[in-house]
Amino acid sequence: MSHTLGIRQAQKQKTRQAFLDAALALLEEQSLSSLGLREVTRAVGVAPTAFYRHFRSIPDLGVALVDEALGSLHPMVRETVSTTGDSEERISRAVELIAHYVAAHPSHVRFIARERHGGVQPVREAIGGQLARFALEVKAELAKDPEAAGWSDDDVLMLARLYVDQMLISASLFLEALEGSAEERDRVTRLATRQLRLITIGRDHWLD
C-alpha cells in the first residue's frame, strides 16, 4: 500500500511540476494576469478540472512560481553576504551568484522582473515577502561587520534593502545581456560590481 501511495505521490508531484513548467514557458510571451487556466492545461495535456488538484487558481500557481524562483536562493544569498572575506570579496561573490543564476534560470528571472509590479496582487505580495526575507537575512550578516558598530537596526535594514534591490537590478541587466556578446556580459559584470561598491562606500561613511 505504501509503495502505491509513493507512486501516486510521485506522479502528483510530476504533474504539478508540469503545470509550473508549462506556465513558465507561456509567461515568456505574456503576463500572468493574461494567462488562462485552459491555456495552461492544454499545454500540459490534461483536462481543466485536473488543474484544481494542484492549485486553487492561476494566482496560486503564480505564487508557487515565486517560491520556485526565489525560495532556493536564500542559503546562497546568506553565504554570499557572510562575513567571510572583505567587502570586495563579498561583492565579487554576489555578482558571480547573480550572473550564474540568471544564466541558469532566465525564465524565472524574467517572471520575477515582470510580476514584481504586475497586476496579480498575491504574486506581488509573494515576491515582496521573499525580498523582505532576503533583506532580513542580509541584515543579520551585515550587523556582524565591525563597520556596523553604532548603527541602528533600522539603518542596517535600510542598507540590506539597498543591497537586495541592487542585486535584483543587476539580475535584470544580466538578463538583458544574456543573448549578447561576451563583451556585453563583461560590461554588465563591471557595472554591477561598481554599483554594489558604491553602496559599500556609502556605508563606510554613513556615520561621518
C-alpha positions in Angstrom: 0.0 0.0 0.0 2.7 2.5 1.0 4.5 1.7 -2.3 1.3 2.5 -4.3 0.9 5.7 -2.3 4.5 6.6 -3.1 4.0 6.1 -6.8 0.8 8.2 -6.7 2.6 11.0 -4.8 5.4 11.0 -7.2 3.0 11.2 -10.2 1.1 14.0 -8.5 4.4 15.9 -8.0 5.3 15.3 -11.6 2.0 16.7 -12.8 2.3 19.7 -10.5 5.8 20.4 -11.9 4.4 20.1 -15.4 1.9 22.8 -14.7 4.7 25.1 -13.3 7.0 24.4 -16.3 4.1 25.0 -18.8 3.1 28.2 -17.2 6.6 29.5 -17.1 7.1 28.8 -20.8 3.8 30.5 -21.6 4.8 33.5 -19.5 7.8 34.2 -21.8 5.3 35.9 -24.1 2.7 37.4 -21.7 2.0 38.5 -18.2 0.4 36.3 -15.5 -2.8 38.4 -15.5 -3.5 37.4 -19.1 -2.7 33.7 -18.6 -5.7 31.4 -18.9 -6.3 28.2 -17.0 -7.3 26.3 -20.1 -4.2 27.6 -21.8 -2.1 26.0 -19.1 -4.0 22.7 -19.0 -3.8 22.5 -22.8 0.0 22.9 -22.7 0.2 20.1 -20.1 -2.3 17.9 -22.0 -4.8 17.4 -19.2 -8.4 18.3 -18.6 -9.1 21.8 -16.9 -10.5 20.0 -13.8 -7.1 18.4 -13.2 -5.7 21.9 -12.5 -7.6 22.2 -9.3 -6.0 19.1 -7.8 -2.8 21.1 -7.6 -3.6 24.8 -7.5 -6.6 26.9 -6.3 -6.2 29.4 -9.1 -3.8 30.9 -11.6 -2.6 33.4 -8.9 -2.0 30.4 -6.7 0.2 28.9 -9.4 2.0 32.2 -9.8 2.8 32.2 -6.0 4.2 28.7 -6.5 6.4 30.0 -9.3 7.7 32.8 -7.0 8.6 30.1 -4.4 10.3 28.1 -7.1 12.2 31.1 -8.5 13.4 32.6 -5.2 13.0 30.1 -2.4 16.2 28.1 -3.1 18.3 31.3 -3.2 18.1 32.0 0.5 21.0 29.8 1.6 23.1 31.0 -1.3 22.5 34.7 -0.6 23.3 34.2 3.1 26.6 32.5 2.2 27.3 35.3 -0.3 27.0 38.1 2.2 28.6 36.2 5.1 31.4 37.9 6.9 34.0 35.7 5.4 36.3 37.9 3.4 36.5 41.6 2.9 33.9 43.8 1.1 35.4 43.3 -2.3 35.3 39.6 -2.0 31.6 39.8 -0.8 30.8 42.0 -3.9 32.6 39.5 -6.2 30.6 36.6 -4.7 27.3 38.5 -5.1 27.9 39.4 -8.8 29.0 35.9 -9.5 25.9 34.4 -7.9 23.6 36.8 -9.8 25.3 36.1 -13.2 25.2 32.3 -12.7 21.6 32.3 -11.5 20.4 34.4 -14.4 22.3 32.2 -16.9 20.8 29.0 -15.4 17.2 30.3 -14.8 16.4 33.1 -17.2 12.7 32.4 -17.4 12.4 32.6 -13.6 14.3 35.9 -13.5 12.1 37.3 -16.3 9.0 36.2 -14.5 10.1 37.9 -11.2 11.1 41.1 -13.0 7.8 41.3 -14.8 5.5 40.4 -12.0 7.2 42.3 -9.2 5.0 45.2 -10.1 2.4 43.3 -12.1 -1.3 43.1 -11.9 -1.7 40.0 -9.7 -1.7 41.0 -6.1 -1.0 37.7 -4.4 2.1 37.3 -6.7 3.3 40.8 -6.0 2.9 40.1 -2.3 4.7 36.8 -2.6 7.7 38.5 -4.3 7.6 41.3 -1.8 7.7 38.7 1.0 10.6 36.9 -0.5 12.6 40.1 -0.9 11.8 41.2 2.6 13.1 37.9 3.9 16.3 38.4 1.8 16.7 41.8 3.4 16.4 40.4 6.9 18.9 37.7 6.1 21.4 40.2 4.6 20.8 42.5 7.6 21.7 39.7 10.0 25.0 39.2 8.3 25.8 43.0 7.9 25.1 43.5 11.6 28.2 41.3 12.3 30.5 43.6 10.4 32.8 45.8 12.5 31.6 48.7 10.3 28.1 48.2 11.7 29.1 49.4 15.1 27.0 52.3 16.2 24.3 51.7 13.5 20.6 51.5 14.4 18.7 48.4 13.4 16.6 50.5 11.0 19.7 51.8 9.3 21.2 48.3 8.9 17.9 47.1 7.4 17.9 50.1 5.1 21.4 49.1 3.9 20.4 45.5 3.5 17.4 46.5 1.3 19.7 48.6 -0.8 21.9 45.6 -1.5 18.9 43.4 -2.2 17.3 45.9 -4.6 20.6 46.4 -6.4 21.1 42.7 -6.8 17.7 42.5 -8.4 18.6 45.4 -10.7 21.8 43.6 -11.6 19.8 40.4 -12.4 17.7 42.4 -14.9 20.9 43.8 -16.5 22.4 40.3 -16.8 19.1 39.0 -18.3 19.2 41.7 -21.0 22.9 40.8 -21.8 22.2 37.1 -21.9 21.9 36.9 -25.7 24.7 39.5 -26.2 28.4 39.2 -26.7 30.9 38.2 -24.1 32.0 41.8 -24.1 28.5 42.9 -23.2 28.3 40.5 -20.3 31.7 41.7 -19.1 30.4 45.3 -19.2 27.4 44.3 -17.1 29.7 42.5 -14.6 31.8 45.6 -14.2 28.7 47.8 -13.8 27.1 45.6 -11.3 30.4 45.5 -9.3 30.7 49.2 -9.3 27.1 49.8 -8.3 27.5 47.4 -5.3 30.8 49.0 -4.4 29.2 52.5 -4.4 26.7 51.3 -1.8 29.6 49.9 0.3 31.4 53.2 0.1 28.3 55.0 1.3 28.1 52.5 4.2 31.7 53.2 5.2 30.9 56.9 5.5 27.3 56.8 6.8 28.2 57.7 10.4 30.5 60.5 9.3 
